[in-house]
């Protein structure tokens, strides 16, 4: 079994969320935090591994290091995998899979590197126990990650299993659903503290609404998850896990504010209603079928989160839609703070508003811009004079 000591963990995230993830890890007790590309390194013990898997809003998976070598040959690579005491980490009855990122001169294809690592693990079990574990490439109980660079190989246990954006509350999806980690990251970018209502006027399956409710109630992001990969390790401390989970839940707080979700599509609203009910926030979220361009705001001011649909038929329609959204914001949403996520860099020019700030983000592999608009009555200059 793994020693309960400090490890230099690697927490994966989406590009553009590294700073927010670093702050999350610090607030949860992480040490020696270092921002990387689409990841953050942090030092913590096994209890910390349990804790951040349950609590993190902007982490995708938590990797625990097992071995690192400077390799020269394929044999060096095989030996580095083989020498890890796999039989002490998981039972032969558990399934595993190897996920490889990167290549080098000797390991010039990730499939080849994955096969060699699989062989080393199977050989180790066969030599030590006389039996081999099975591979399950789709839903392994023990996922293993290997990162290969020019000369360096790092071998990790994936402590999370399924990506942490799979919270457990969204079983119904509208078209092009927003990644939960990205949605939480956008809300945290806004520095919203629960002091004003939240509106998603094109809410789809309700991801923004549930993530905002989780933040407002200080609920752990993955409290609905039924499993993590570390459940399948030898030496998994269930009592410690339950204690940590209950400790995080004890920090939850009441919140009297409201969240408003609107969409013109009935199917999307049905999906949102099912997901919100599953998250147990149905009393806090008000859903309504409404056309953004015709409906009035639900309050005098608030936080508006908008992720316009991607499935517009032609580019000209996208420009027209963005122009209409911009006009509606100017006409009806004075006093609101708007955060707009889009992957259409050209259509941004048609909004007719100047963002007060921009961020580069990724929704999976899709490059996006996050735009902030502060909607004032009259001009920005007049607003400053009246303050």
C-alpha positions as CSV (number, residue, x, y, z in Angstrom):
1,X,0.0,0.0,0.0
2,X,1.0,3.6,-0.4
3,X,2.8,5.3,2.5
4,X,0.9,8.1,4.1
5,X,3.6,10.7,3.4
6,X,3.8,13.9,1.5
7,X,3.7,13.7,-2.3
8,X,4.3,16.3,-5.0
9,X,0.9,15.9,-6.7
10,X,0.0,17.1,-10.1
11,X,-3.6,18.5,-10.5
12,X,-4.7,18.8,-14.1
13,X,-7.0,21.6,-15.2
14,X,-8.1,23.5,-18.3
15,X,-5.9,26.2,-19.9
16,X,-6.5,29.5,-18.3
17,X,-7.7,28.2,-14.9
18,X,-4.2,27.6,-13.3
19,X,-4.3,30.7,-11.1
20,X,-7.8,29.9,-9.8
21,X,-6.9,26.3,-9.2
22,X,-3.8,27.4,-7.3
23,X,-5.9,29.6,-5.0
24,X,-8.3,26.6,-4.4
25,X,-5.4,24.3,-3.5
26,X,-4.0,26.9,-1.1
27,X,-7.4,27.4,0.6
28,X,-7.6,23.6,1.1
29,X,-4.2,23.4,2.8
30,X,-1.9,22.7,-0.1
31,X,1.8,23.5,0.2
32,X,4.6,24.4,-2.2
33,X,2.1,25.3,-5.0
34,X,3.6,25.7,-8.5
35,X,1.6,26.7,-11.6
36,X,2.3,24.6,-14.7
37,X,0.7,24.5,-18.1
38,X,-2.8,23.2,-17.7
39,X,-1.8,21.9,-14.3
40,X,-0.7,22.9,-10.8
41,X,1.8,21.0,-8.6
42,X,1.1,20.8,-4.9
43,X,2.4,19.0,-1.9
44,X,0.1,17.0,0.3
45,X,-0.5,13.6,1.9
46,X,-3.1,10.9,1.2
47,X,-5.7,12.6,3.3
48,X,-5.1,15.7,1.1
49,X,-5.6,13.6,-2.0
50,X,-9.0,12.5,-0.7
51,X,-9.9,16.1,0.2
52,X,-9.1,17.8,-3.0
53,X,-10.8,15.1,-5.1
54,X,-14.0,15.8,-3.2
55,X,-13.7,19.6,-3.0
56,X,-12.0,21.0,-6.1
57,X,-14.1,23.0,-8.5
58,X,-11.4,23.7,-11.2
59,X,-9.4,20.4,-11.1
60,X,-9.8,17.7,-13.7
61,X,-7.8,14.9,-12.1
62,X,-5.2,14.4,-9.3
63,X,-2.1,12.5,-10.2
64,X,0.2,10.9,-7.6
65,X,3.8,10.2,-8.6
66,X,5.2,6.7,-8.4
67,X,8.5,6.9,-10.3
68,X,10.6,9.2,-12.4
69,X,13.7,8.3,-14.5
70,X,16.0,9.7,-17.1
71,X,15.8,7.1,-19.8
72,X,18.1,6.1,-22.6
73,X,16.6,2.9,-23.8
74,X,13.3,1.1,-24.0
75,X,14.6,-1.3,-21.4
76,X,15.2,1.6,-19.0
77,X,11.5,2.5,-19.5
78,X,10.3,-1.1,-18.9
79,X,12.4,-1.4,-15.8
80,X,11.1,1.8,-14.4
81,X,7.6,0.5,-14.6
82,X,8.4,-3.0,-13.5
83,X,10.2,-1.9,-10.3
84,X,7.1,-0.3,-8.9
85,X,5.5,-2.7,-6.4
86,X,2.2,-2.8,-8.2
87,X,1.1,-5.9,-6.2
88,X,1.2,-3.7,-3.0
89,X,-0.9,-1.0,-4.7
90,X,-3.9,-2.9,-6.0
91,X,-5.3,-6.4,-6.0
92,X,-4.9,-8.6,-9.1
93,X,-8.7,-8.7,-9.3
94,X,-8.8,-5.0,-10.2
95,X,-8.7,-3.8,-13.8
96,X,-6.1,-1.3,-14.9
97,X,-5.2,0.8,-18.0
98,X,-2.2,2.9,-19.0
99,X,-2.7,6.3,-20.5
100,X,0.5,7.8,-22.1
101,X,1.1,11.4,-23.0
102,X,4.1,12.4,-25.1
103,X,6.9,10.6,-27.0
104,X,10.6,10.6,-27.4
105,X,13.2,9.1,-29.8
106,X,13.0,5.6,-28.2
107,X,9.3,5.7,-27.4
108,X,8.1,7.2,-30.6
109,X,4.4,6.2,-30.4
110,X,2.2,6.5,-27.3
111,X,0.5,3.2,-28.1
112,X,3.8,1.4,-28.1
113,X,4.8,3.1,-24.8
114,X,1.4,2.1,-23.3
115,X,1.8,-1.5,-24.4
116,X,5.4,-1.8,-22.9
117,X,4.1,-0.4,-19.6
118,X,1.2,-2.8,-19.6
119,X,3.6,-5.7,-20.2
120,X,5.8,-4.6,-17.3
121,X,2.9,-4.4,-14.9
122,X,1.5,-7.8,-15.9
123,X,5.0,-9.4,-15.8
124,X,5.4,-8.0,-12.3
125,X,2.2,-9.5,-11.0
126,X,2.9,-12.8,-12.7
127,X,6.4,-13.0,-11.2
128,X,5.3,-12.0,-7.7
129,X,1.9,-13.6,-7.4
130,X,1.7,-16.1,-10.3
131,X,-1.4,-14.3,-11.6
132,X,-2.1,-11.3,-13.8
133,X,-4.6,-8.5,-13.6
134,X,-6.9,-7.6,-16.5
135,X,-6.9,-4.5,-18.7
136,X,-10.0,-2.4,-19.1
137,X,-9.3,0.5,-21.5
138,X,-12.7,2.1,-21.0
139,X,-13.5,2.0,-17.3
140,X,-10.3,0.9,-15.5
141,X,-10.5,0.6,-11.7
142,X,-6.9,1.6,-11.4
143,X,-5.9,4.2,-14.1
144,X,-2.2,4.8,-14.6
145,X,-0.7,7.9,-16.3
146,X,2.7,8.1,-17.9
147,X,4.2,11.4,-19.1
148,X,7.1,11.1,-21.5
149,X,9.4,13.9,-22.6
150,X,12.7,13.8,-24.5
151,X,14.7,12.0,-21.8
152,X,12.4,12.0,-18.8
153,X,9.6,9.6,-17.9
154,X,7.2,10.2,-15.0
155,X,4.8,7.5,-13.8
156,X,1.6,8.4,-11.9
157,X,-1.4,6.8,-10.3
158,X,-4.5,8.6,-11.3
159,X,-6.3,9.1,-8.0
160,X,-9.5,10.5,-9.5
161,X,-10.6,8.0,-12.1
162,X,-13.3,9.6,-14.2
163,X,-12.5,13.2,-14.8
164,X,-13.6,15.5,-12.0
165,X,-15.7,17.6,-14.3
166,X,-18.1,14.6,-14.1
167,X,-19.7,15.8,-10.9
168,X,-22.4,13.2,-10.7
169,X,-25.4,15.6,-11.0
170,X,-25.6,16.0,-14.7
171,X,-27.2,12.9,-16.3
172,X,-29.2,15.0,-18.8
173,X,-27.3,17.0,-21.4
174,X,-28.5,19.7,-23.8
175,X,-26.6,20.3,-27.0
176,X,-22.9,21.2,-26.5
177,X,-23.0,21.1,-22.7
178,X,-20.6,23.4,-20.9
179,X,-17.7,21.6,-19.0
180,X,-18.5,21.9,-15.3
181,X,-14.9,22.8,-14.4
182,X,-14.9,25.6,-17.0
183,X,-18.3,26.8,-15.7
184,X,-17.0,26.9,-12.1
185,X,-13.8,28.6,-13.3
186,X,-15.8,31.3,-15.0
187,X,-17.9,32.0,-11.9
188,X,-14.7,32.2,-9.8
189,X,-13.1,34.5,-12.3
190,X,-16.0,36.9,-11.7
191,X,-15.2,37.1,-8.0
192,X,-19.0,36.8,-7.4
193,X,-19.5,36.4,-3.6
194,X,-23.2,35.6,-3.6
195,X,-24.3,39.2,-3.0
196,X,-26.4,39.5,-6.1
197,X,-28.7,37.1,-8.2
198,X,-27.4,35.0,-11.0
199,X,-29.0,34.7,-14.4
200,X,-28.2,32.3,-17.2
201,X,-30.5,33.4,-20.1
202,X,-29.4,30.5,-22.4
203,X,-29.1,27.9,-19.6
204,X,-29.0,24.7,-21.6
205,X,-28.7,21.8,-19.2
206,X,-28.2,24.2,-16.2
207,X,-24.4,23.8,-15.6
208,X,-23.8,27.5,-14.7
209,X,-26.7,27.4,-12.3
210,X,-25.7,24.3,-10.4
211,X,-22.0,25.4,-10.2
212,X,-23.1,28.8,-8.9
213,X,-25.4,27.2,-6.3
214,X,-22.6,24.9,-5.1
215,X,-20.3,27.9,-4.7
216,X,-22.9,30.0,-2.9
217,X,-23.6,27.2,-0.5
218,X,-19.9,26.4,-0.1
219,X,-20.7,22.8,-1.1
220,X,-17.8,20.5,-2.2
221,X,-17.9,20.3,-6.0
222,X,-17.8,16.5,-6.2
223,X,-20.1,15.7,-3.3
224,X,-22.4,13.9,-5.7
225,X,-19.7,11.5,-7.0
226,X,-20.2,7.9,-6.1
227,X,-16.6,6.8,-6.6
228,X,-13.0,7.8,-7.1
229,X,-10.1,5.7,-8.3
230,X,-8.5,5.6,-4.9
231,X,-11.4,3.6,-3.6
232,X,-9.7,0.7,-5.5
233,X,-6.3,0.9,-3.9
234,X,-5.0,-1.4,-1.2
235,X,-5.0,0.4,2.0
236,X,-7.8,2.8,1.1
237,X,-8.8,4.4,4.4
238,X,-12.6,4.6,4.2
239,X,-13.0,6.0,7.8
240,X,-10.5,8.8,6.9
241,X,-12.4,9.5,3.7
242,X,-15.7,9.7,5.4
243,X,-14.3,12.0,8.1
244,X,-12.8,14.3,5.5
245,X,-16.1,14.3,3.4
246,X,-18.2,15.1,6.5
247,X,-15.7,17.9,7.5
248,X,-16.1,19.5,4.1
249,X,-19.9,19.2,4.3
250,X,-19.9,20.8,7.7
251,X,-18.6,24.0,6.1
252,X,-21.7,24.3,3.9
253,X,-23.8,27.4,4.6
254,X,-27.3,28.6,4.0
255,X,-27.9,31.0,1.1
256,X,-31.1,32.9,0.5
257,X,-30.3,34.3,-3.0
258,X,-31.9,33.1,-6.2
259,X,-30.6,31.7,-9.5
260,X,-32.5,32.3,-12.7
261,X,-32.3,30.0,-15.7
262,X,-34.0,30.7,-19.0
263,X,-34.0,29.1,-22.4
264,X,-36.2,29.1,-25.4
265,X,-35.7,25.4,-25.9
266,X,-38.1,23.1,-24.0
267,X,-35.8,20.1,-24.2
268,X,-32.9,22.1,-22.6
269,X,-35.2,23.3,-19.8
270,X,-36.3,19.7,-19.1
271,X,-32.6,18.6,-18.9
272,X,-31.8,21.6,-16.7
273,X,-34.8,20.8,-14.4
274,X,-33.7,17.1,-14.0
275,X,-30.1,18.1,-13.3
276,X,-31.0,20.8,-10.8
277,X,-33.4,18.4,-9.0
278,X,-30.6,15.8,-8.8
279,X,-28.3,18.5,-7.3
280,X,-31.1,19.3,-4.7
281,X,-31.1,23.0,-5.6
282,X,-34.6,23.0,-7.1
283,X,-35.8,25.4,-4.4
284,X,-33.1,27.9,-5.2
285,X,-33.2,27.9,-9.0
286,X,-36.1,29.3,-11.0
287,X,-36.4,28.0,-14.5
288,X,-38.5,29.7,-17.2
289,X,-39.1,29.3,-20.9
290,X,-38.2,32.7,-22.3
291,X,-36.5,34.4,-25.3
292,X,-33.6,36.5,-24.0
293,X,-34.3,39.2,-26.6
294,X,-37.8,39.7,-25.3
295,X,-37.8,38.9,-21.6
296,X,-37.0,41.5,-18.9
297,X,-34.2,41.0,-16.3
298,X,-35.4,39.2,-13.1
299,X,-33.7,41.9,-11.0
300,X,-32.3,45.4,-11.2
301,X,-28.7,44.1,-11.1
302,X,-26.9,40.8,-10.9
303,X,-24.4,38.5,-12.5
304,X,-25.3,37.4,-16.0
305,X,-23.5,34.3,-17.3
306,X,-23.9,33.6,-21.0
307,X,-22.7,30.8,-23.2
308,X,-24.5,31.4,-26.6
309,X,-25.4,28.3,-28.6
310,X,-22.7,27.0,-31.0
311,X,-25.1,25.4,-33.5
312,X,-25.9,28.5,-35.5
313,X,-26.3,27.6,-39.1
314,X,-24.0,30.0,-40.9
315,X,-21.4,32.6,-39.8
316,X,-23.7,35.6,-40.8
317,X,-26.3,34.3,-38.4
318,X,-23.7,34.2,-35.6
319,X,-22.7,37.8,-36.1
320,X,-26.4,38.8,-36.2
321,X,-27.1,36.9,-32.9
322,X,-24.1,38.4,-31.2
323,X,-25.2,41.9,-32.3
324,X,-28.7,41.3,-30.9
325,X,-27.3,40.0,-27.6
326,X,-25.1,43.2,-27.3
327,X,-28.1,45.4,-28.1
328,X,-30.2,43.6,-25.6
329,X,-27.6,44.0,-22.9
330,X,-27.3,47.7,-23.6
331,X,-31.1,48.2,-23.6
332,X,-32.1,46.1,-20.6
333,X,-29.2,45.2,-18.4
334,X,-27.8,48.4,-17.0
335,X,-26.3,47.6,-13.5
336,X,-25.5,44.0,-14.4
337,X,-22.1,42.4,-14.6
338,X,-21.8,40.1,-17.7
339,X,-19.4,37.2,-18.2
340,X,-19.6,35.8,-21.8
341,X,-17.8,32.7,-23.0
342,X,-17.4,32.1,-26.7
343,X,-15.3,30.2,-29.2
344,X,-16.2,32.4,-32.1
345,X,-13.4,35.0,-32.2
346,X,-14.8,36.7,-35.3
347,X,-18.3,37.2,-34.0
348,X,-17.0,38.9,-30.9
349,X,-16.5,42.0,-33.1
350,X,-20.2,42.2,-33.7
351,X,-21.2,42.5,-30.0
352,X,-20.9,46.3,-30.1
353,X,-19.5,46.5,-26.5
354,X,-16.0,46.9,-25.3
355,X,-15.1,44.3,-22.6
356,X,-13.5,45.5,-19.5
357,X,-11.4,42.4,-19.4
358,X,-10.6,39.3,-21.5
359,X,-9.3,35.8,-20.6
360,X,-8.0,33.0,-22.9
361,X,-9.6,29.7,-21.9
362,X,-10.2,26.3,-23.4
363,X,-13.5,24.3,-23.3
364,X,-11.8,20.9,-23.7
365,X,-9.8,21.3,-26.9
366,X,-11.9,24.3,-28.0
367,X,-10.2,27.6,-27.7
368,X,-12.4,30.3,-26.1
369,X,-12.5,33.8,-24.9
370,X,-14.1,34.9,-21.7
371,X,-15.3,38.5,-21.8
372,X,-16.4,40.7,-19.0
373,X,-18.8,43.6,-19.6
374,X,-19.8,46.0,-16.9
375,X,-23.1,47.4,-18.0
376,X,-23.6,51.0,-16.9
377,X,-26.5,53.4,-17.4
378,X,-25.3,55.9,-20.0
379,X,-21.6,56.0,-20.9
380,X,-18.7,54.6,-18.8
381,X,-17.3,58.2,-18.5
382,X,-20.6,59.4,-17.0
383,X,-20.7,56.5,-14.6
384,X,-17.2,57.4,-13.4
385,X,-18.2,61.0,-12.9
386,X,-21.3,60.0,-10.9
387,X,-19.4,57.7,-8.5
